[in-house]
Amino acid sequence: MPAHIYQMPKNAMQSGKARMSTWVLEFDPAEAKRPDPLMGWAGSGDTRQQLRLTFPSVDAATAYAEREGISYHITMPAPKALKIQAYADNFR
């Protein structure tokens, strides 16, 4: 079952950058979700979708996946481009 390794994004509600260095390994869904006939909730028999493993680095996450025989793909974070701007530029 393939897994997806990515870096935690910055929280949009706060300006802090806590937990941004954390890498996450999540398993891709093995089967589609279907509605429960009684309650109507979405669910499936795939219990690996509930797992979310965190690692301090991408190397630790890939080492774990290789050690356990899990195929994986990595999504690297987009490079951050700072737009340097002076306050006087607002009045030009």
C-alpha positions in Angstrom: 0.0 0.0 0.0 1.6 3.3 -1.0 2.2 6.1 1.4 2.5 9.9 1.1 5.3 11.8 2.9 5.0 15.5 3.2 6.0 18.4 5.5 3.4 19.9 7.8 2.1 23.3 6.4 2.1 26.5 8.4 -1.1 27.1 10.4 -3.1 29.8 8.5 -4.7 31.1 11.7 -1.5 32.1 13.4 1.8 33.7 12.3 4.0 31.3 14.2 5.9 28.5 12.5 5.7 25.9 15.2 5.6 22.2 14.0 6.6 23.2 10.5 9.7 21.1 10.6 7.6 18.0 11.2 7.2 15.4 8.4 4.1 13.2 8.1 3.6 9.8 6.6 0.0 9.0 5.6 -1.2 6.0 3.7 -3.1 6.5 0.5 -6.7 5.1 0.5 -6.9 1.4 -0.6 -10.6 1.5 -1.2 -13.2 4.2 -1.8 -15.4 5.4 1.1 -19.1 4.4 1.0 -22.0 5.7 3.0 -23.2 3.7 5.9 -26.8 2.5 5.1 -28.1 3.3 8.6 -26.4 6.6 9.6 -25.2 7.9 6.2 -21.7 8.5 7.5 -18.8 7.9 5.1 -16.5 5.0 5.9 -14.5 2.1 4.6 -12.9 -1.1 5.8 -9.4 0.4 5.3 -7.9 1.0 8.7 -4.6 2.4 7.5 -6.3 5.6 6.5 -6.6 6.4 10.2 -2.8 6.3 10.7 -0.7 9.5 10.7 2.9 9.0 11.6 5.1 12.0 12.4 8.9 12.2 12.0 11.5 14.9 12.7 13.0 14.8 9.2 12.3 13.4 5.7 15.2 11.0 6.1 13.7 9.5 9.2 10.3 9.1 7.3 11.9 7.5 4.3 14.1 5.2 6.4 10.9 4.0 8.2 9.1 3.4 5.0 12.0 1.4 3.5 12.5 -0.6 6.7 8.8 -1.6 6.7 8.7 -2.2 3.0 6.2 0.6 2.3 6.2 2.2 -1.2 6.1 6.0 -0.8 6.2 9.3 -2.7 7.5 12.5 -1.2 6.0 15.9 -1.7 8.6 18.5 -1.1 7.4 21.9 0.2 7.3 24.8 -2.2 10.3 27.2 -1.9 9.4 30.3 0.0 9.9 33.5 -2.0 10.0 36.7 0.1 8.7 39.9 -1.4 10.9 42.6 0.0 9.0 45.8 0.0 9.4 49.2 1.7 6.5 51.1 3.3 7.1 54.0 0.8 6.2 51.7 -2.1 2.5 52.0 -1.0 2.5 55.6 -2.1 4.0 55.3 -5.6 
